[in-house]
Amino acid sequence: MGRAGARRSRTRKKRPFWVELPLLVVMALVLALLIKTFLVQAFSIPSDSMQNTLQRGDRVLVDKLTPWFGSEPERGEVIVFHDPADWLAGMPVDEPNTVQKVLSFIGVMPSAEEKDLIKRVIGVGGDTVECAGDGPVKVNGTALDEPYIFPGNTPCSNDEGGQFKVTVPDGKVWVMGDHRQESADSRYHQDDPNEGMVPVDEVVGRAVVVAWPIGRWATLPVPDTFKNVPGRP
């Protein structure tokens, strides 16, 4: 290239920041979209069904990566899943504004339009889950110690659906809310096409941490009681 060309190359002016800004914005949006699609997504707690573990309005981060490697939900995990059979029929949905739609599209803000739910996995494929009287809930004959249940609630209740004994098919999970007397979960949808189960294919991912508000920051580990349940997993 010669010395003159080398000097011109070294003295070439950098592009102004305002010229590079649109490219940086596009790159940031693409990165955020990839993270939302494959790694982590924010989810806003829409109801009281998971109290006191989760409060209405909490923001949790959902791990979407592990399902891509064939991992399925395990007992005790808190999961977010798509409405499997119109569980949310008739529930009001807030109409987001344009800014909210953009932020939710890239995963920065939870979507108000997606019909997703959040519950705790109690049984997985092959498990027998049952509850009689006030409880306890039993999985494969082993009684669960459930300190996460909302204070004053009983593990199950004396109403239609509150007493049950089911065997979970492969590829599905049985879910229940921690606020048992305020949760329209698997117990109350046994007449739907999935018999109250949630297909694994409808699971978005596992909620791993409460990220907002800051004062409620906490991880969401699997309770020790599930380690005592025999059988899979």
SULHUWO-V234454 format. One record per residue. RES is the residue in one letter. SS is DSSP state (2 for helix, 1 for strand, 0 for the rest). Layout:
BEGIN
RES,SS + RES,SS
END
This chain:
BEGIN
M,0 + G,2 + R,2 + A,2 + G,2 + A,2 + R,2 + R,2 + S,2 + R,2 + T,0 + R,0 + K,0 + K,0 + R,0 + P,0 + F,2 + W,2 + V,2 + E,2 + L,2 + P,2 + L,2 + L,2 + V,2 + V,2 + M,2 + A,2 + L,2 + V,2 + L,2 + A,2 + L,2 + L,2 + I,2 + K,2 + T,2 + F,2 + L,0 + V,1 + Q,1 + A,1 + F,1 + S,1 + I,0 + P,0 + S,0 + D,0 + S,0 + M,0 + Q,0 + N,0 + T,0 + L,0 + Q,0 + R,0 + G,0 + D,0 + R,1 + V,1 + L,1 + V,1 + D,1 + K,0 + L,0 + T,2 + P,2 + W,2 + F,2 + G,0 + S,0 + E,0 + P,0 + E,0 + R,0 + G,0 + E,0 + V,1 + I,1 + V,1 + F,1 + H,1 + D,0 + P,0 + A,0 + D,0 + W,0 + L,0 + A,0 + G,0 + M,0 + P,0 + V,0 + D,0 + E,0 + P,0 + N,0 + T,2 + V,2 + Q,2 + K,2 + V,2 + L,2 + S,2 + F,2 + I,0 + G,0 + V,0 + M,0 + P,0 + S,0 + A,0 + E,0 + E,0 + K,0 + D,1 + L,1 + I,1 + K,1 + R,1 + V,1 + I,1 + G,1 + V,0 + G,0 + G,0 + D,0 + T,1 + V,1 + E,1 + C,1 + A,0 + G,0 + D,0 + G,0 + P,0 + V,0 + K,1 + V,1 + N,0 + G,0 + T,1 + A,1 + L,0 + D,0 + E,0 + P,0 + Y,0 + I,0 + F,0 + P,0 + G,0 + N,0 + T,0 + P,0 + C,0 + S,0 + N,0 + D,0 + E,0 + G,0 + G,0 + Q,0 + F,1 + K,1 + V,1 + T,1 + V,0 + P,0 + D,0 + G,0 + K,1 + V,1 + W,1 + V,1 + M,1 + G,0 + D,0 + H,0 + R,2 + Q,2 + E,2 + S,0 + A,0 + D,0 + S,2 + R,2 + Y,2 + H,2 + Q,0 + D,0 + D,0 + P,0 + N,0 + E,0 + G,0 + M,0 + V,1 + P,1 + V,2 + D,2 + E,2 + V,1 + V,1 + G,1 + R,1 + A,1 + V,1 + V,1 + V,1 + A,1 + W,1 + P,0 + I,2 + G,2 + R,2 + W,0 + A,1 + T,1 + L,0 + P,0 + V,0 + P,0 + D,2 + T,2 + F,2 + K,2 + N,2 + V,0 + P,0 + G,0 + R,0 + P,0
END
